[in-house]
Amino acid sequence: MTDNIPLQPVRQKKRMDSRPRAGCCEWLRCCGAGEPRPRTVWLGHPEKRDQRYPRNVINNQKYNFFTFLPGVLFNQFKYFFNLYFLLLACSQFVPEMRLGALYTYWVPLGFVLAVTIIREAVEELRCYVRDKEVNSQVYSRLTARGTVKVKSSNIQVGDLIIVEKNQRVPADMIFLRTSEKNGSCFLRTDQLDGETDWKLRLPVACTQRLPTASDLLQIRSYVYAEEPNIDIHNFVGTFTREDSDPPISESLSVENTLWAGTVIASGTVVGVVLYTGRELRSVMNTSNPRSKIGLFDLEVNCLTKILFGALVVVSLVMVALQHFAGRWYLQIIRFLLLFSNIIPISLRVNLDMGKIVYSWVIRRDSKIPGTVVRSSTIPEQLGRISYLLTDKTGTLTQNEMVFKRLHLGTVAYGLDSMDEVQSHIFSVYTQQAQEPPAQKGPTVTTKVRRTMSSRVHEAVKAIALCHNVTPVYESNGVTDQAEAEKQYEDSCRVYQASSPDEVALVQWTESVGLTLVGRDQSSVQLRTPGDQILNFTILQIFPFTYESKRMGIIVRDESTGEITFYMKGADVVMAGIVQYNDWLEEECGNMAREGLRVLVVAKKSLAEEQYQDFEARYVQAKLSVHDRSLKVATVIESLEMEMELLCLTGVEDQLQADVRPTLETLRNAGIKVWMLTGDKLETATCTAKNAHLVTRNQDIHVFRLVTNRGEAHLELNAFRRKHDCALVISGDSLEVCLKYYEYEFMELACQCPAVVCCRCAPTQKAQIVRLLQERTGKLTCAVGDGGNDVSMIQESDCGVGVEGKEGKQASLAADFSITQFKHLGRLLMVHGRNSYKRSAALSQFVIHRSLCISTMQAVFSSVFYFASVPLYQGFLIIGYSTIYTMFPVFSLVLDKDVKSEVAMLYPELYKDLLKGRPLSYKTFLIWVLISIYQGYLLTYMRCLKHLKKAQIENILVWSITNRDTQHVLIENCQAVGST
């Protein structure tokens, strides 16, 4: 069969990349810091240390005072282009090779180097000022003599540091005490992980119970911490107090940490320093992304090599026509110097100037406000994008969750029936307040009504309790946890959580009558429709992780003493936890097909003895230093059996404004769009349809789940038979296909008009980008708004970050930053197209300008018996490349062939650029022929006319005066004609 794929193992291809792949631990070892080890840190006693720790100094500079100039020069001359002109300039110190004044060669080279050195110096100075500002920030340190002021750079491991509200955390610390009455604090972590939602942090219970902060120095205690690593989401350690009877030990997790670079959002905290300097989590996570070199620059570099080859050939021909007489090798060098203008040194300067102008124009465009150009070296990349890879949540959608559906199995409530849910909640609490405790003999109708109300009430109460949301009461923008919290005023309450999904769920429970009004480290308060406050004690909480895909909480109802374990999570994991039912899988699929994000909510009642047994095992597992996560998960899973299924919740993420016309514009421009998301298959498919990523007349091939090589082979054969259909594939199936049939899968996927990858991990997103680059050789653009999109953005040829609700991490890591997805159309269609066309015309004009001079020099030397005598000397040649022909450069940099409205209306104009026609070997050859033709006419014909009328000296004088004016006029007219 022709459509069968041979069962051959994929040939892995090594990829050369300038991005550092080694971890920070390897870097520490290379620097002589030794193998990172766990540590024991005594509170308030930095002198009691078992190893040497780095200073707490932030240094983002590339050079120091002594290495700046050598380093900058080395980075410039390691490239052939600059090294070539350096050798030319140095050759003029040899008398036999000198062709003119030294400044003819050294002034242009010195100008280029001066611009580079000044730019590097300004950047280094800015880095130095920023680092000095951070290192000089003053903090309070607790000592035996009281509180003393200390600079951030002088903080040591073991110091007890006080951090005030809105102050940056200076080092990685363990949270010991807070001034907040609820025994917790909030952190702003947007500069660490890019997420804008506040994070809740909990102090060590033993130290929080101490009367005053100074008592921390009176107890004998220490922290045992893991070795420094890059993981900002996990931490393993223990806190031990030795002077108590018996000794107290508490497990420490990431909830007890204060990482450097975060900002305290509430209260005043005290912490003990664990890591400093280069061992900080934030520093270890900072790595230089790979240097992106634009395809346009590579093409210009290739043309430069061709010109160098032409330079060598012309020089050899000139010497060969002299029959290699005399010191012919010296003549070759002189001709190489004489025709050095074939490779124009002004090319790099003019192109860099153009890039600066393009970046300035993008920032100043009023129709895409807030756009930031973070990489001004690759604006031409925007004009040649073939594949656009985009995230879904927050990029195509608004990341503003709206509660849409509550499903109880036998009945479902949508937006149009939420008043019924509110009625059920009201009836439950009204009957509890009015009816006597024992009422016998209810009618059948009342019993059915009460049963349905009870089910709705249990579901809503579970949603209102099972979360990590904290209500914060604010007054005029300033947190006020006093009177406002006492009165639970709705007008000044704001919900804080790490996920917009949870906020949407809690806001919905408030709308139906059960309001979250208070929460601290150990309790939750709910308000009923009758303004009654329900108090619950938090016994345990199990946060959501990407590995577990669920979160849980164990609470005790203070009014009844009942202990209940609530849990919510994705259907793929909850299906094996809840009791058997025949509707969960079907209804989850139905809701997902409507574009809803589905959560399964369940509960389990626990007896007192059952909970006590679990708590003992759980505490023991948390105190483990080795394999803590595995042991804790095992203990929790012992509870996660036969849970009662309460309900399904469905929230919807609204599409961004103008997503549909933007995607249609990109599609008409010849750009294929791939959507890479972590959502489930049905949700991702529905979003792709709603956004018109998949058009109505296109079929969709859903790649079924495959787990081995044989299944992947059969599914790929089935996919090969499809034509002009969009592909939807899960991350697990994608991993199997890439493992066994990388080449075959990428070949088929690249033929699809659109591809949707769901359940896609951040590493998979970057892998897909890399494979597209390797297999197609086309330019890729990655768009995202969250921290999980950074790897994809940095891997792509052109990364675009969207400033969204998930923070600024993607925006800061991208080459270009926009505020809305719809701005991407104008960024590519208008600015990308203009930048590429302008740079293509500018580069060829500069080459043409220099080739004319070189052609005239070749003709001049040929007429006068192949003499290596310069036609132009002194300032004349410098002025020609700068002052005399500067207006054509300006006109080409600001050239616009069509209006921006026309470029947006007809995206097919962008499609023509994907073939690279504005700068190709064909156009380059045409410009070369034009240069030779014009140089020949300007020199040879005029020289023949005057050859019999004057001596050579007169011809030289004429060449320097009369004909140069003609040439300048031709160059200016040539630029006008090209525009």
N, C-alpha and C positions, 0 to 999 in steps of 0.2 A: 504493500500500500504506500502511496506517495505521502500520506499524511502521518505515517508512523514516525515517531522520534526514536532514534537508536539509543539503546541503553548504554550510554557512555558516561563515565565520570567527568565532571566538569573540570576544566584545567584552570587552576587558580593562577591569577596573574599578580605579580608583585607590583606594588604601586609606590612610586617615588613621590614623597610628599615632604614639604619643608616644615610641616607641623611637628613639634616635638611630641613623641609618643610615650617617652619614658615618664614614669610617675615621679612625684615629688620626693618619694622616699629614696629613689635611685639618685636623684639630684643631691639630696642631703649626704648620701654616702660618698659621692664624688667630691664633695666640698670638704670632706674630712670630718663631718659631724658625727660619723658613726651610725650604726644601725639604730633606728628609732625603737625605743623600749617603753614599756609601761612605767609609770612613776608613782611614787608615794609623796604627796604634798601635805605638809603640816600647816595647819591654819595659823597665819600670822608669824610664821618662822621661816623666812626664805633661806636662812643660813643652814637649815636642816635639809639639805638636798643630796640625793644620792647620785646625781649626774650633773653635767654642765649644760646650762640652757642658754639659748641665744638671747641677745638683747632685744627689747621690745621696740625696735626701730623699723619703721616703714620706709622702704627705699624703692622707688619706681623708676629711678634714673638708669639710663643705659650706659652712661659714662661717668667718670669722675674728672677732677681737674687735670690730672696727668694723662688720662687716656682719651680725652675728648677729641683733640685734634688728630692724633694718630688713628683713632677709631673711625672718625668721619672720613678721613682721606682713604683709609683702607676700604671702607664700604663703597666709596665712589670709584676707585680704580680697580676694584676686582671685576668690574664689567669691561668688556672689550671696547665699547664705544668710548668711554672716558680714557681708558688706558692708551688707546690709539692716539688721541690728541695730546696726551701727556708726552708720549714718545716723540711726536712731531715737534712739540715745543722744545723739548730737551735737545733734539738734534740740531737746533739752531745755535747752540753753543759751540758746535764744531765748525771751524771756519770753512772747511771744504764743502759743508752741506748747507751753509747759510745762503738763503735766497732773498732775504729782506730784513727789515727791522724786527727786533725781537718782539716788540709789542704787537706785531701783526698776529703772532701765534699765542702770546701769553695773555694778552688782554681778554680775548674771548674765553679762553680756558679759565682765567682768573675770575671772570665775571660769573661763569657757571658755578665754580667752586665757592665763590663768596656767597652767592644766593643759597647754596646748599648748607654751607656752614652757618650762616645767619639763621636759616630756618631750623636747623638742628639745635642751635644755641638757644633760640627762643623756646623751643619745646622742652629742652633740658632745664631751662630756667623756670618755666612753669611747673615742671615736675618737682623741682627743688623747693619752690615756694609751697606747693601743695603738701609735699612730704614734711616740710618744716612746720607748717601749720598744724598738721595732724600730730606730729611727734612732740610739739610744744604745748598741746592742750593739758590743762592742769586738772588734777583729780585729788580727791581726799583719800588718805591712807590711814587706816586704824593702826595705832602702835601703842606700846605700853605707856608712852608719854602723852597719849591723846591723839587727836586728829592732826595730821600734818599734810601740807600740800606737796604734791609730787608731779613732775612732768610725765607724760605718757611714755617717753623714751626711757625713763628711769624705773618703770614698774618691773618687778621681778616675780618669778614663780613663787607662790606662797603668800604674796601680799594680800591683805584684806582691803579692797577698794570699794569706796562709796560712789555710786553713780546716780546723779540726779535725773529728774524727769527731763526729757528732750535732749539728753546728753548721750554722746556716742560711747559705746562700750569699748574700752581701750585694748582689751586682751580677752582671750577665751577664758571664761570663768565658770565656776559652779555657783548657782544662785543659793545664797544662805538666808537672807532676810529681806523683807519688804515692809514699807510703811503703810501699805494698803490694808484696810481692815479685813478684806476678804481673803487675805493671805496669798495673793497671787499678783502678777503684773503682766502687762502687755508689752510686746516688742514690735517695733516696725522693722521688718527685714527686707524691704524692697531693694536695698543696696547689696544684699547678700544673695538672695535667691530670686529677686525680681518680683515677688508677690506683694501686692499692696495690702492684702488683709493682715490685720494684726494677729500676732501669735501669742497664745497664753503660755506663761511660764510659771512653774511652781517651785517654791523654795524647799530646801531640806527641812523636813518636819521637825527634827530635833533642834536645829538652830533657830527656826522660826519661833519656837516656844520660849526661848530665852527672854528675860525681861528687857534687856537693852542690848544694843549692838556691841558695846564694850565688853560684854560677857563672853563674846567669842574668843577673846584673848585669855580668859580665865579657865577655859575647858581644855582638856587634852584630847585633840581629835585630829584626824587626817583623812585625806581623800586618796583613794587608789584609783588611778585613771589609766585607760588604755593608751597605747602608743599614738602619737599624732598621725592623723590620716586626713583624707580629703572629704570624707563623708559628713555633710552638714546636717543630715537628717537622722543620724543615729549616733548614740554614745553609750558606752558601757563603762561603769565605774561603781564604786561603793564608798559610802561615808561611814566612818567608824569613830565612836566616842569611847575612849578607853577609861576615863575616870568615873564612869557610872557603874553601878552594880545591879545587874550584870552589864557588860559592855553592850552598847547599842550599835547596831549595824543597819544601814538603809541602802537600798539599791538606788543607783542614779541612772537616769536615762536622758534623752535629749530634752525632755520637758524641764529638767533641772539646770540646763545650760544657758549661758549668755555668751553667744559668739561675738567676737570682735567685728565691728562694722555695723552692728545693729544699734537701734536707738530705743531707749527706754521711753515708753509711751504713757506710763502711769506710775505715780509714786516714786519713792527713792529706794534703791536696792543696795545690798551689800553682797559682794561675791569674793571668792578666793580664786586667785589667778592660777590657771593650769598650764596654759601654753602662751608663748610670747614669740615675737619676731617672725622668722621664716616658718615656724611651726604652727602659726595660726591657720585655722580652717580657711579663712578668706584668702590668705596669701597662697596656701597650697592649691587652692582652686583657681588661682590666677595663672593662666598660661598664655603665651603669645599665640594668637591664631596664625594659621599659615598665611604667608604673604601672597596676596592675590595679584597676579600680573595679568592685565587685560589681554584679550585675544588681539585687539588692535595693536597694542605695543609689541606683541610677539610678531605680528605681520610686518610692522615697521622695522623691527630688528632683523627680520629675514631679508627685507629689501636692502637694508644697510649692508648686510653680508654680500649681497649680489653686487652692490656698488663697490665694495672693497675688492671683490674679484675683478670687476671692470677696471679699477684703478691699477691693479697689478698687471693686467693684460696690456693696457695702454702703455704703461711704463716699459714693459718688456718689448713691445712693438717699436717704441721710439729708439730704444737701444739697439734692437736688432737691425733697424734701418741704418744705423751707424756701423753695422757689421761688427758690433762688440769691440770697437777699437779703443785702445788705451785702457784707462782704469774704468772699464765698463760697469763694474759692480758699484762704483761710486756714482756713476751716471744713473743707474737704476734707482738708487736712494734719492738722488736729486729730483728725478722725475716723479717718484712717489710723493715727495714733498710738494713738487710743483702742481700736481694734480690732486692734492689732498682735499681740495674744495668739492670733489665728487661726493664725499661724505660730509654733509654740512653740520658743523657744530651747533649752528643755530636751530637745527631741527628739534633737539630735545628741549631747548628753551621755549621755542614757539609753541610746541605741543603742551608743555607744562603750563604755560600762560593760558592757553585755550582751556585746559581742564579747570583751572581756577575760575575762569569766566563762566564756564558751564555750571559749576557748582554754585556760584553766586546767583546765576539766573534761576536755578532750581529753588534756592532758598527764598528768593524774592517773588516767586510766583504767587500771586494773591488767590489763585484758584485752587491751590493745594497748600493752605496755610499750615504752619507747624512742621513742614518737611525739613529734615536735617540731613545734610550730607556729611557722613562721618569718614568716608573714604573718597577723597577727591581725585584719586588716580585712575578710577575705572568708570567714568561716566559713559564712555562709549559702549560699555557692556550692555547698558540699558537698551541700546538700539538693535540688539541681535539675539534676543532671548528666544529660544525654541521650546523650552519646557519650563512651565511654572508649577512649582510644588508648594501647596498651601496647606496650612493647618485649618481645622474647622472651627473649633470653639474659640471665640474671641477674635477670629480673623474673618471668616465668612459669616459668623454669627456674632451677636452682641455680647455674649457671656452675661446676659441678664435673664436669669431664670424666672419663669412664670409657672406657677402651679396650675396644671391643666386637668388632672384626672386622679380620682381615688377609686380603686377597684377592690371590692370585697369578695370577689368570686361569683356571687349570685347577683350582685347589683354593682353598678358603676355610677359615679357622680362626676359630671363635668362642670364646666364653668356656669352653665345655665341652670344647674341644680344644686349649687353650693348652699342655697338657702335651706334646702332639706337637711343637709349636714348640720347647719347651724341650729335648725329646729330640733334635731336629735340631741345635740349637746345640751341645748337649753332644757329640754324635757328631762334629761337624766339628772341634772343638778337641781331642777325644780322639784322633781319627785323625791330626791334624796332629802331635800329640806322640808317638804310638806308631809309626806306620807309617814305613817308610823313604821317602826322597824320591822314589824311582822304584819303583813296584810295578806290574808289568805283568800282563796277563792276568786282570783281574777278571771275575767272573761277571756275567751279565746282571742278576741281582737286586741285586748290590752296586752295579753301575753306576747303576741306576735310583734306588736309595736315596741314593747319593752325589749324584746330580744334583738330586733334590728337596731334600736337606739343603743343598746349595750354594745353591740359589735362596732358600731360607728364610734362610740365613745372610747372603747379600748384602742381602736386604731389611731384616733386623733391624739389620745394621751400618749401612746407610744411614740408618735412622731414628735410631740412636744417635749418628750424627755430624752430621746435617743439622738443626741447630737453633741457638738462641741461649741455651740453658740453661747456667747455671753452678752447679756444686755448691758450697755454702757449708757449712763445718764449724763447728758451734756447740757451746759447752759452757756449760750453765746460762744460756742466753740470750745469752751474749756470744760474738762471733765469735772463733774461735781457729784461726788458719791455720798453726799450728806442728806440734805432735806429732799432732794429729788428722788433719791433711792428709797427713802422712807415712805414717800407718798406714791412711788411707782408711777410717776407722771408719764403719760403716753407721749406728750408733746416733745419731751426731751430725751426719749429713749432711742438708742441706736444699737442695732445688732452687729456684733463683731464675730467673724468666723473665718476660717481658712478656705472655705469653699462657698461659692454663691448658691450652690444647690441647697445647702443647709439653711442659709438665710431665707431662701424662698419657702422652704418647708415651715420654718418657724413663723414667718410672716403669714402663711396661710392658716396655721392653727390659731393665730391671733384673730384673723378675719372671721373664723367660725366660732369664736367664743372662748378659746383656751389660750391664755396669753402667758408667755414666758416673761416674768417681771424681775426675777432675781436669780443669780447664780454665783457661787464662789467655789472654792476648792472642794468643799465637802457637802454642799447642799444645792437644791434647786427649788425655786418657788414658782408656782403657776397660779394664775388668777382665773376663776370661773366666771361665767356670765353674771352670777349674782354677787360679784366682788368678794367672793370667799377666797382666801389664800390657802393653797395646798402646798404642804411642805414635804419634801423628799430628801433623804440623806443619800449622797453618792458614796457607795461602798467601793466600787471599782469602775474604772473606765478603760476601754480598749480602743485606742485611736485607730482611725482609718490609715491603711498603708496600701501602696500600689501592689504589693505582693498578696496581701490578704483580700483586698477588694471589699472589705466590710469593716464596720465599727460596732462596738457594743458598750453597754453600760448596765451596771447592777445598782439598783436603787432600793431604798426602804421607805415605804409609805409611813409617815410619822403618825397618821391618824389610825391606821390599822395594824401597823407592824409587819405588813407583808413585804417579802423580798422578791423582786422581779428582775429577771435578766432580759433586757431588750436588745435587739440586734437588727441592723439594716445593712443591705449590701446589694451587690450585683446579682442578677438571677443565676449566672453561671456557677457561683459558689453557694448561693443560698438554696438552690434546688436540692443539694445533698444534705442540707442541715434541717430543713423543715420537715414536718410530717408529710406522708404521702398524700397527694391530691391530684386531681385530673384536670386542673384548669390553669396551673401556674405557667407552664411552658407556652401554651396557646395564647393566653392573654398577654404575656410578656412580648411575644412576637407581634401581636396585633397593635399594642401600644407603641412598640418600636417602629413599626411601619408607618405610624402617624407622625414620626419624628420626635417622639417623646423619650426622654432619658428616664429609664425605669429603675426603681429601687424596691426591693422586697423587704417588708417589715415583719418581724416575728418576735415572740416573747416566750418566756419559760418561767414558771413560778418555782421558787426554791424554798425548801425548808431551812430552818435555822441551822440544823446539824449539817445539812448538805453544803450550805454556804461556808460554814466554819471549816469544814474539811477542805473545800476548794481554796479558801484563803490561805490556809497553812501551806498547801502545796504551791500556791502562786507566789507567796512571799519567798519561799525557799528557792524557787526557780529564778526570781528576780535578783537574788543575791549571788547567783552564779556569775563568775567572771568569764568562763569559757562556755561557748555555745549557749549564751543566755537566750538569744532570740528563739532558738529551736526548742529549748526547754520551756520557755514561757508559752510558745504557741501550742506545745503539746498539752500543757495544763488547761489552757483555754478551750482547746478542742474537746476536752472531756465534758465540758458543759454544752457544747454546740451539737446536741443530738436531740432529735425528736422535738424540735421547737414548734410552737403553734403558729401557723401562718395567719397573720392578721390582715394584711392588705398589700396592695401594690400602689406605689405613687408614681405619677408621671409629671415631669416638668419639661418645659420646652424652652429652647434657646432661640430667640428671635433673630432673623437674618439682619445683617448689616444693611444700611441704606444703599440702594443702587448696586447691590451685588449682581443682580441678573444682567443689567445692561453692561456692567464692567466685564463680566465673564463672556458675554456675547461679543464684545469688542475684541477681547483677547483671542477668542476663537476665530474671528474673521481675520485677525492679523496673522494667522498661521501658528499661533502659540498653543501647544497642547497643555492642558491643565490636569495635574494629578492632585488629588486630595488625600492627605495623610493624617489620620486622626486616631485617637485612642478610644473613641466610642465604639459601641457594638455595631454589627453589620447592618441591622435593620435601620438604626438611627442614621448611620452614615449614608445609606442608600436613599433614605427619605430626604435628607438635607441636600444631597446631590441633585435630586429631582426638583426640589423646591427652588434651589438656586439656579436651575437650568444649566448646571454643569453637564448634565445628561439631557439632551434635547428630547422632545416628545417622539420624534420619529426614529430614535435610536433604540436598539435592543440593549438589554443589560445581561451580561453573562456573570452569574454569581459562581465564583470558583469555590467548589465545595471543600469542606475541611479534609485535608490529607495529612497523614501521619508518617508515611513511609515512601520509599522510592517508587514502588509499584503503583500506588495510588496516584502519586504525582504524575507518573508517566501516562496513565489512562486519562487523567483530567486534562493534561496538556494536549493530548490528542483530540479530546472533545472540544477544547477551546480553539484549536487550530482550524476546525471546520467552520467556525463562526466568522462572519465578515462584517466589518463596520459596526461593531458593538462595543459598548463600554464594559470595562472589567471591574468587578468588585471582588476583593480578596482580603482575607484576614491575615493578621501578622503571623500566626502559627503556620498557615499554609504557605505563606510567602517564604518563611524561613526554610521549610522543607524543599521548596522549588529551587531556591537559590543554592541550597546545599548540593543538590544532585544535578540540576538542569539550569544553571545560571544563564548560560548563553541562549538556550532555547527560549526560556521564559522571557528574558529581556527583549529578544527579537520579536516575540508575539505581542508583548505589552506595548512596545514602542509603536506598533501599528494601530493601536486602539485610539479613538478620538478622545477618550477620557479614561482615567484610572482612579479608583477609590480603594485605598488601603485602610482597613479598619483594625482596631486593636493593635495599633502600631506603636512600638516602643521608640523612645528618642534615638537610640542607637540604630534602629532599623531605618528611621527617616534619613539619617546621614548616610547609611549604606546605600539606600535607593538613589540618592543624589550622586554618590560616587560612581555607582554602576551606570547611571545615565551618561555621565561624563565620559566614562571609559568606553562604553559600547557604541555610543552615537557620535561622540566628538562634538556635540552641539553644546551651546551655552545654556546653563540652567539658572533659574532664579527661584529662591526659596523665600516664602512669606510666612511669618508667624508672629505671635504676640506673647508667648509664655516662655518660661525657663526651659521647658522640654523641647522647644524649637531651636535653641541656640546652636546645638551641634549641626542641625540641618542647615541653618543660616550660614554658619561659618564654613561649611563644606561646599556650599554652592558657589558658582562663579560670581553671583551677584545676590547678596543677602539683603532683604527688606524686612525691617521690623515694624510692627504696628503697636503703637502705644495704647494698650488696652487695660482692662480691669485686672489682668494677671500681673501687671507691673511693667517695669521698663527694662528687664533683663534682656529680652530679645531685641528691643530697640537699641540698647547700648552696644550690643554685640554685632549689630547689622552694619552694612555699608551705607544704607539709606534708611531713614526713619520717617514713617508717615503716620498720620493720626487716624485715617480711615482707609479701608480697603479700596473704596471707589477712587481714591487718588492714584492708585497704581496705574490705571488706564492712561491718565495724562502724563504720568512720570515716564512711561514707556513710549507711548505713541508720539508725544510731542518732544519731551526733553531727551529721551534716549535716541530718537531718530535724528533730531537736530545735532546732538553731540557727535554721533558717529559720522554723519555726512560732512559736518564742518571739519572734523579732524582728518577725514580722508582727503578732502580737498586741500586742506592746509598742508598736510605732509607732502603731498605730491607737488604742490606749488613750491615749497621750500627746496625739494629735491630738484625740481625744474630750474629754479633760480641758480642753484649751485652747478648743475650740469651745463647750463649756458656758459658760465664763466670757464668751466673746465674745457668745454668744446672750443671756445675761443682761444684758450691757451694752447690746446693741441694744434689747432689750425695755424696759430702764430708760430709755434715751434717748427711745424712742418715746412712752412714757407721759408723760414730762415735756417734751413739745413739742420733741423732737429736740435737746435740749441736749447739747453736747459736754462733759459733766461725768463724770469717772471714778466708777465704782461702788465700786471698791476702790482704796485708796491705801496707800503705805508698805510696811511689811514684810509686810502681810497677803497681797499678791499673790505675793511671793517665797516666803513660807512655804507657800502653797498648792501651788506647783509643786515644792517640795522636801520639806519636813518632813511636812506634813499628808497627803500622798499618796505617801509613799515606800514604804510596805509593799506596795501593789499592784505597784509596779515590781519589787521583789524577788521577789514571788510569780510574776510573769510570766517573769522571767529564769530562774528555777529550775523552771518548770512542766514537767511530763512527763505527756502524755496516756496513753501506754501504757508498759509496762515494756520495757527494752532487749531482753529475751529474746523478747518478742512482736514487736517491730520486726524482729528478725533472722529469726524464724520465718515472718513474713508480709511479705515484701518488697513485696507489692502495696500496702502502706500508703505506701511511698515513691513508687510510681507515680502516686498521686493528686496529689503535689506538683508534678509536671512541668508541669501546666497553670497553676500559679501561683494557685490558688484562695485560699489563706490571705490573700493581699494582692492584691486586684484592684479594679477600679473598682466592681464590685458591692458588695463588702464595705465599701469606703470610703464609698459612698453610704449604706449601711445605718447605719454609725457616725455619719455626718453627720446623718441623720434622727433617730437616737436622741439625739444631742447637742442638736439644736434642740428636740426634744420635752421633754427633761429641763430644759433651760435655761428654756424657756417656762413649764413648770409651777412651777418654783422661784421665778420672779420675777413673772410677769404675774398669776398667780392670787392670789398673796399681796399684790401691790401693789393689786389691785382690792379686796381685802377690807379693806385698811387705808386706802384713799384717802379715805373719808368720815369716818374717825375721827381722823385726825391730819394734821398738816401735813407738808410735804415734808421738813422737817428731821428729824422723828421717823422718817419712812420711811427716810431715809438712815442714821440711827443704828441702826434695826432691821436694815437690810440688812447692816451691817458686823458685827453681833453674832449675832443669832439664826439668820438664814437661812444664814450661811456654815457653821455647824456641820452643818446639814442637808445642804448640798452635799458637804462632805467625806465624810460617811457614805455618801452615794449613790455617790460615786466609788469608795470602798473596796468597797462591795457590788458595784458594776459590775465591778470587776476580779476579784472572787471568782467572779461569774457567768460571766465570759469564760473563766476557767481550767477 
